Amino acid sequence: MNHNDYEVTLSLPEDKIYQNMIDGKCFRGGELRIQGVDVAVLREHDEAGKV
């Protein structure tokens, strides 16, 4: 959750796959940008897709 008025960047482990539970999109770790006053709800999976 980004309480700021500006975008923030989070670093996520690159060996994981994440699903954004808000929009359903999956992505590999690395950098995640969250816009000001926005939220991301992530579900973490390993390389095999296991939760």
Sequence and secondary structure as in RCSB ss.txt:
>XXXX:A:sequence
MNHNDYEVTLSLPEDKIYQNMIDGKCFRGGELRIQGVDVAVLREHDEAGKV
>XXXX:A:secstr
 B SSS EEEE  TT EEEETTT  EEESSEEEE TTB   EEEE TTS  
